[in-house]
């Protein structure tokens, strides 16, 4: 900074103000001169030194169950881009949907490597999390109930599943297979999406056949095997609603192998609007749950907390109304 200041004919404090965005303290002509000098000299901020001085690591963490289905990998990409805009690197960890691993991710020893942390909670519960004493800023994501003292960002799974099922019913489907469905107390993603599926049937006055709710995991291979199982058991169905796009992509392959045309014989809808869903054959109709808005909310909350602006009341942010992205795997209703 001293070299920049000498070349530009300003003080080192003026250079610091320009670099740190305190432009209100510097005239526009001076700011332009300092920036031109920085470019000329090839000056780069020493982020390691800056972080040491501020008592920070310059990194934030993200722990997710795994990298399949594709949703989690794409979430990591979106967050990495947004945190980079704030000078923060993103480190990604995998919990394997393990309760112990999720809780371990929030221990003081693990959090000491980060300025803030994002945890996707799929196995732990509120009682587990309530026992933790966490000083590092943390944002929790997912549908599980969490203690009110944590910032929490979640999507509207019930509404999204209801929209997907309603679309299929309007397009003439009457026996809709639900891949990944499970009934329960509505504290997890599959339980909530199953609830939306059932609500849509109830609103249309249609029964739900239990054999069409197929318990499975959510990767491509899982959707393939679940759909093949329906076909092999001779269970009649005219539509598939898969709880993730990855499972829906597997279903498309299984239907093609069994000689069933999509959408003429069987319509298919996924959930998550991952990038690959545009490029399947046929292109996959899916639920867009607010992916960009969710990444914005997570990043905004965590950066705000890192900058020492804690909220008197932790935030609970639910994404706005999900929407359907209609493509080729469904008939126009």
N, C-alpha and C positions, 0 to 999 in steps of 0.2 A: 504493500500500500504506500510505503514511503516513496518508492520509485515512481509510482503512478502520480502521487501528489506533486512530486518535484517536476515531472514532465508536464503535468497539466497546470502547474502554477496555482495549486490550491493546498489546503491543509489536509493532513491524513484523516481528520474528523469528517471533512467534506467527502472524501472518498468512501469512508465507512458509511456515511449517511446514504450515499448513492447505492452502494452495494446492498444495504439492508432495507431498501425501499422507503427510507425516510425522506422522500422527495420534497415534502412540504418545507423542509429546512434548506433546500437548495434551489437556486433559480434554474429555469429550464435550460438556458444557454450553458450554465456551468455543468449541469447534469449531462448534457450532450457532449461537452468537452471531456469530461471524465470518462464517459463510456467509450468515446473514440480513442482515448489514450489507453484504456484497458484492452481494447481490441488490438491496438498497435503493438503493445508490449506482450500480448498473449497472457495477461494476468489471469490466474485462476485462484478462487478462494480455497484455502487449505481447510477442508471440511473436518478433518481429523482434529486439527488444532482448535477449530471453533467449537466442536462438540465437547472436547476435553474442558475447554474454558467454561462452557455452559453446563457441564455435568451431564451430558447426554451421550448416547451411543450413535445417534443418527439413523437408527433402525427401528422398525416396528415389526411385530410378528403376527402371523396368521396361522391358526391351527384348524385344520379341516379333517373330516373323517378319512378322506382319500382323494385321489385324483380322477377316479371314475365313480359316478358318471361325470361327463364333461363339465357339468355346471360348476364344480368346485375349481377346476383348472381355469375356467373363464373368469370366475369371480376373482381369483388370485391375479390374473392379468389386469382386470379392471382396477383393482386396488393398487397394484404396483404402479400403474400409470398415474393414478391420482396422488398417491403419496410422493412419487417422484417430483411432482409439481411443487411440493413443499420441502424438497431437499431430503426426503426420507427414503431409505431403502426398505424393501419388504423381504422378510425371511418367512418361508413357509414350512410348517411342520405338519406331520400326519399323525392323527390320534388312533386311526383304525376303528373309530366309533367305540372306543373303549372308555368306560367310566373312569378307570384309574388314570389313563393317559390324559383325559380332559382335565382332571383335577391336578395332575402333575404339571400340566402346562401353566397353571396359575400359581405355582409355588414361587416364593421369593427368589430362590436360586435360579429358576428358569427365566423369570421376568427381568432379572438384573441385566440380561443381554439386550433389552429393548427399552425404548422410550414409551411405548404403548403396545397394546396387544388386542387382537381380535380372535375370539374363540367361537367356533361353530359347535353349539351344544346339542348333541343328539343322544347321549347316554346318561349324563349326570342329571341330577334333579336339584330343586331349590334347596332342599335340606343339606345336600353335599356342598353346594356353593356358599351357603350361609355361614358355614364353618370357616371359610377361608378369610384370611386377613391380607388384603391386597392393597399395596400403596401405588403401584404402577397403574396408569390409566388403562382401563379395559372396556371394550365394547363386546357384548355378547350378541350372537346372531342365531337364528333358528327358532323353532316353535315351542320348545320346552319352557315350562314355567321357571322363572329365575327370580332371585331376590330383588326387591325393588331398589336396592342401593346400587345396582349395576345399570349402566346404559344398555338398552336392548333394542335391536333393529330386527324386524321380522316382516315377512310377506303375508298377504291375505290368501292363504291356501284354500280355505273353504270356498271363497268367492271364485277363485280361479278354476277349481274343479267343477263347481256348479256351472260356470260358463261353458266349459268344455263339454260337459254332459248335455247341457241344454242344446248346444249346437248340433250334437249327434242326433238328439231326439227330433229336433226340427227338420233335420235332413232325412228323417224316416227310420232311423235305427230304433230297434225295440229290444234287442238282446245285446247289451253293451258289456263286453269283458273289461274288467278293471284289473290291470296288471300292477301288482304291488299293494293292492288294497288290504286293509286290516281294520277290524272294528275295535274300538277301545275308548279310553277316556278323553280323547281329543287333545293329547299333549305332545303329539309328534306329527311330523309331516305326513306320513301315510295315513294316520288316523284322521287328521283334518281333511285331507283330500278325499278320503272315503266318505266323510260326512257330507262334503259338497256333492259328491256323486249321488248319495242317497237323497239329499234334499231336492236335487233336480228331478229325480224319479218321482218323488212324492208330489212335487208341484205339478207334474204332468199326469198324475194319477196312474203311474205305471208301477208294477211290482218289480222288486229286485230279486233275481234268482241267485241263491247263495253260491251255486257252482260257477258263476261268472266272476266272483271275487277271488282272484288268484293271488295268494301270498308269494312274493318273490322279491329278490333284491332289485337294484335299479340300473345296472350296467347293461350294455348291449347284449351280452351273452345271456343275461337273466331274462330279458324280454323275449329273446329268441326261444329259449327253452320253455318259458311259460306258455307262449303261443303254440309251439309244437305240441305241448302237453294237451292243450284244449283240442287241437285238431286230432291228435292220436286217440283221445278218449271219446271222440265223436260228439263233443258238446257243441250245440248249435250257437253261433253268434254272428251278428251282422256288423259289429263295430268293436273297436278296441280303444279304450282310453288308458294309456300308460302314464304312470305317475311321474315319469321323467322322459325327456326326449331320447335319452340313450336307450331306455327300454323299448320305446316306440320304434326306434331304428332297428332293433333286434326283431321286433314283431313284423316289420315290413319284410325282412329277409325270410322269416318263417312262412309268412303268407305267400311270398313268391315261390318258395320251394314246394308249397302244398298246392300250387296251381290256382290260388285265389287272387282275383284281380282287385287292386285298390285304386279308386274307391268303389268300383262297380259292385263287387261282392261283399267287401268288408271295408268300412271306413276306419281311419286311424287318426287319433289325436294324441299329441304328447304334451309335456309341460316343461317349461324353462326357457324356450326359445334360444337354444344354444346355436352357435354358428353353423354346425354341420347340418342342422335340420333343413336349411335351405337347399342342400345339395343332394338329398336323397332322391330316389326314383320310386314313386313320385315324391315331390317336395312335401315335407311334413307340415301339416297344420298343427299349431301349438299354442300354448298359453304363454304370453309375455307377462311375467309377474312384476315387472318394474326393475329390471336388472341394473340399468344405469342409475336410476334414482336410489337404489339400495346402496350401490357403491359410493355415491355422493354422500349419503347420510352417514355411512360408516366412517368414511374419511373425514368428513366435516366434524363429527362428534369427537373422534380420537384426536385430531389436530387441535381442536379447541381445548380438550383436557390437557394435552401435552403442554400447551402454551399457558398452563396454570390458570385456566379460567373454569374451575369446577362449577357445576350447576348446583343450586340449592336443592333442586329436585331432579334426580337422574331422568334421562329421557327414555321414553318408550315410543319408538317410531314404527308405525305400520305403513307399509307401502300403499300408495294410492290404488284405486280399483284396477285389478289386472285386466288385460284385454286379450282377445283372440287374434292370432295371426293366421288367417285362412290361406291355405295353399292347395296343393293338388290331391292330398290324401283324404279329403272330404268332399262330398257333393254340396253344391250350393243349396242352401235351405230356402 
